[in-house]
Amino acid sequence: MTREELLPLLDQYRAGLDAELMLLHRLQALALEQRRVSQTGSITEIHTTVDDRDRVLASLVKLEHELKGVRQKLLEGRTWIADLPAFKEVAERHKEAAALVNDIIGIDRDSIEALKEAEQARRVAAQALEQGESTLAAYRRVVSPDLTPATLVNRRG
């Protein structure tokens, strides 16, 4: 491809990256929201946030798939366009996108840890309830013993 043929592709790719950045910013906001709701333990809010994230991710994957061919052509003609300011802008947008992805991954790690902690707390609470029930059952046996006479002694006695 010639430099003149690559210029419209570069503009198209830059517009696609702008759209991806918008989606990544939305995904970052949803990741922060998911971390918040995972710390509060609201199952309804977690499901809503996960559904919103799924929609944004689906849009991001679709857009990325559409840009794949354009990106490949630009890579093949990189030597012809690398000195252009538009190419440098695209490179900066790539760096920004990579930074956003890394931030989202970090936020997701925090969310996973919060969910693990919530699950552990739930297990401890369930175990405490089971122990409490056992203690109450034992207390009940002491406080109100079974008053039926022993049948084995009555037969032989």
N, C-alpha and C positions, 0 to 999 in steps of 0.2 A: 504494500500500500504506500501511497505517496503521503507526503506531509499534509497536503491539502485535503486528502481523503480522511486523514486522522483527526483533523481539527474538529469537525462536527461530532465525531465519536468522543473526543475529549470533553466537549461541552455536554454531550448526553451523559457521559460517565460522571462528570461533576454534579449534574443535576440529580443523578441517581444516588450519589454519595450524600448529597444534602438531604435527600429523603431518608436515607439510612440513618444519618445522624439524628434526624428528627425522631425516628422510631427508637433509636438507641437511648435518646434522652427520655422518652416516654417509658422505655423498659427500665431505665435506671430509677425513675420515680416510682414505678411499680415494685421494683426490687426493694426500695426503701420502705414502701408501704407494707410489703409482705414481711419484711423483717420486723416492723412495728407490730403487725397483727400476730405474727408467730410468737412474739414475746407476751402478748396479752392472752393468747390461747383461744381466741374467738374462731371457732370452726367455720361459721358462716362467712366471716370476713376473709378468712384464709381461702376458702373456695372461690369467693368473688374475685379476689386478687389473682389467684392462679388462673382463673378463666380469662381475665383481662390480659394477663401475661401471655397466655396461649395465643390469643388473637393477635397481639403485637408481634410475637415471634413468628407466627404464620405469615404475616405481612412482610416481615423482615426477610424470611427465607425466600418468599416469592420474589421480592425485589432483588435479592442477591442472585437468584437463579437467572433473572432477566438481564442482569449486568455482567454475568459471567463471560458471555461471548464478546461483549464490548471490551472488557478488561483484557481478554486474551489478545485481541487485535491491537490494543494499545501497548501491551507488553512486547508484541512482535515488532512494532514500529517505535519502540521507546527511544532508540538512538536518534530518531528524526525529530522528536518532540520534547526531549528531556530539557532543552534549554529554554522552553517557553514558560512564561509566568503562569499560564493556566495549568501546566503540568505540575509546577511547584505547589500551586494551590491544591491540586488533587492529592499530592503527596502529604501536605499538611492535614488535609481532611482524613486521610488514611491514619495518620498518627493520632488524631483526635478520636477517631472511631476505635482504634486499638486501646487507647486510654479508657474510653467509656466501657468497653468490653471487660477490661481488667477490673475496673471499679465494680461493675455489676457482679462479676464472679466473686469478688471479695465480700460484697453485700450478701450474696447468696450463701457464702460460707457462714456468715454470721447468723443468717436465718436458719440454716441447718443446725447449727449449734444451739440456738434458742429452742428449736423443735425437739432436739435431743434432750435438753434440760427439762422441757415441759413433759416429755414422755417419762423421764426418770422420776420427776415429781409425782406424776400420776401413778406410777408403779409403787412408790413409797406410800402414797396415800391409800392405795388399794390394799397394800400389805398391812398398813396400820388399821384399816377397817376390818380386815380379816382377823387380826389379832384382838381387836376390840370385841368383835363378835364372840370369839373363843373365850375371852375373859368374862364377858357378860353371861355366857352359857354356864361357865363354871361357877360364877357367883350365884346364878339362879339355882343351880343344884344345891348349893350350900344353904341359901336362904330358904328355899322351899323344897325340902327333900321329898322324895317319893314316899308317900304314906301307905302304899299297899304292902301288906305283910309278905314276908318271904314265903313262898309256896313250898319250897323244898323242906324247910324246917317244920312247917305245919303238917306235912304228910308223915314225917317220921316221928314227930313229937307226940 
